[in-house]
């Protein structure tokens, strides 16, 4: 169940909070709720990765790709 909470803050801080919430695609209430939740758990919640990044996590695991391979790829790509 959601309950209404009223906060009093400096006008500039409210503008900043709304802009940040918009940038993250969330409401100010969601951001404040996540912050309070992180305080209660004693740690910050892990950052949520964008779907494209999530789909790529672990793709090269076990493929034996080294830093040297990556440098070679860049040399070939940009020469």
VMD Tcl script that draws the C-alpha trace (Angstrom):
set ca {
  {0.00 0.00 0.00}
  {1.32 3.42 -0.93}
  {1.01 6.31 1.51}
  {1.44 9.97 0.70}
  {4.49 11.73 2.18}
  {5.05 15.48 2.00}
  {8.61 16.80 1.99}
  {9.70 20.42 2.24}
  {12.83 21.28 0.29}
  {14.56 24.20 -1.33}
  {13.01 25.07 -4.70}
  {16.29 24.58 -6.55}
  {16.69 21.12 -5.02}
  {13.18 20.17 -6.12}
  {13.95 21.29 -9.70}
  {17.17 19.28 -9.65}
  {15.35 16.21 -8.29}
  {12.67 16.42 -10.97}
  {15.25 16.82 -13.72}
  {17.24 13.84 -12.44}
  {14.08 11.75 -12.12}
  {13.16 12.60 -15.70}
  {16.63 11.70 -16.91}
  {16.33 8.31 -15.21}
  {12.78 7.73 -16.44}
  {11.45 7.58 -12.89}
  {9.35 9.72 -10.59}
  {10.82 11.67 -7.70}
  {8.77 9.42 -5.40}
  {10.42 6.31 -6.86}
  {13.90 7.76 -6.40}
  {13.16 8.83 -2.81}
  {11.63 5.43 -2.08}
  {14.70 3.63 -3.46}
  {16.95 5.87 -1.38}
  {15.02 5.13 1.83}
  {15.03 1.43 0.98}
  {18.82 1.52 0.56}
  {19.13 3.15 3.99}
  {17.02 0.43 5.54}
  {19.03 -2.37 3.95}
  {22.33 -0.78 4.92}
  {23.64 -0.90 1.38}
  {22.90 0.60 -1.99}
  {20.87 -1.42 -4.43}
  {22.92 -2.57 -7.42}
  {22.53 -0.31 -10.42}
  {20.14 -1.64 -13.01}
  {21.84 -2.10 -16.35}
  {20.13 -1.08 -19.59}
  {18.56 -4.04 -21.45}
  {21.17 -3.99 -24.24}
  {24.00 -4.15 -21.71}
  {22.28 -6.90 -19.75}
  {21.94 -8.94 -22.95}
  {25.69 -8.67 -23.57}
  {26.90 -9.60 -20.08}
  {28.92 -12.81 -20.23}
  {28.92 -13.11 -24.03}
  {32.68 -13.58 -24.20}
  {32.99 -15.74 -21.10}
  {35.24 -18.71 -21.82}
  {36.18 -17.41 -25.27}
  {39.82 -16.70 -24.39}
  {39.76 -13.12 -25.65}
  {42.76 -11.21 -24.31}
  {43.68 -7.57 -24.16}
  {46.17 -8.25 -26.98}
  {43.32 -9.59 -29.14}
  {41.33 -6.44 -28.47}
  {44.30 -4.18 -29.32}
  {44.81 -6.10 -32.58}
  {41.13 -5.68 -33.42}
  {41.37 -1.90 -32.82}
  {44.51 -1.59 -34.93}
  {42.84 -3.42 -37.82}
  {39.60 -1.49 -37.45}
  {41.19 1.96 -37.41}
  {44.09 1.51 -39.85}
}
mol new
graphics top color blue
foreach p $ca { graphics top sphere $p radius 0.5 }
foreach p [lrange $ca 0 end-1] q [lrange $ca 1 end] { graphics top cylinder $p $q radius 0.2 }
display resetview
